[in-house]
Amino acid sequence: MFDTVSDRLQQLSYKHAILRLALVSATKEGMQEFENEALAMFAINLETETRSIIEQHDKEMEQQKGQHHADNQN
């Protein structure tokens, strides 16, 4: 499990690279139906993970804003 948004984004960039390579390979060689389905599932999971990271980042930014606001009032 990755703790920071930065760590998760690094892993996500690797997964995006894998997806791009798979898509290039698919267009060059043609794919069987099960390969298309597997690639589609990978892309869907990647999109879900991307949304999760964005949500985590947004929460962290809100927490930081709240902390800065609290610090400024003290």
C-alpha positions in Angstrom: 0.0 0.0 0.0 1.3 3.4 -0.9 1.1 6.2 1.7 1.4 9.4 -0.2 -0.2 10.8 -3.3 3.3 11.1 -4.8 4.0 7.4 -4.3 0.6 6.5 -5.8 1.1 8.8 -8.8 4.5 7.2 -9.5 2.9 3.7 -9.6 0.1 5.1 -11.7 2.5 6.4 -14.3 4.0 2.9 -14.6 0.6 1.4 -15.1 -0.2 4.1 -17.8 3.0 3.2 -19.6 2.1 -0.5 -19.5 -1.4 0.3 -20.9 0.1 2.4 -23.7 2.5 -0.4 -24.6 -0.3 -2.9 -24.6 -2.4 -0.7 -26.8 0.5 -0.3 -29.3 1.0 -4.0 -29.3 -2.7 -4.7 -29.8 -2.9 -2.4 -32.8 0.2 -3.9 -34.5 -0.6 -7.6 -33.9 -4.4 -7.8 -33.5 -5.9 -9.2 -30.4 -8.1 -12.1 -29.4 -11.4 -11.3 -27.7 -10.2 -12.3 -24.2 -7.2 -10.0 -24.6 -9.5 -7.1 -25.5 -11.6 -7.8 -22.4 -8.5 -8.0 -20.2 -7.1 -4.7 -21.6 -10.5 -3.0 -21.1 -10.6 -4.2 -17.5 -7.1 -3.0 -16.9 -8.0 0.4 -18.3 -11.2 0.6 -16.2 -9.2 -0.3 -13.1 -6.6 2.3 -14.0 -9.3 5.0 -14.3 -10.8 4.0 -10.9 -7.3 4.1 -9.3 -6.7 7.5 -10.9 -10.0 8.9 -9.4 -9.0 7.5 -6.0 -5.7 9.2 -6.1 -7.3 12.5 -7.1 -9.8 12.2 -4.2 -7.0 11.4 -1.8 -5.0 14.4 -3.1 -8.1 16.7 -2.7 -8.6 15.5 0.9 -5.0 16.1 1.8 -5.2 19.6 0.3 -8.4 20.3 2.3 -6.7 19.1 5.5 -3.7 21.3 4.8 -6.0 24.3 4.2 -7.7 23.6 7.5 -4.5 23.3 9.3 -3.1 26.5 7.8 -6.4 28.3 8.8 -6.2 26.9 12.3 -2.5 27.9 12.6 -3.3 31.4 11.4 -6.0 31.9 14.0 -3.7 31.0 16.9 
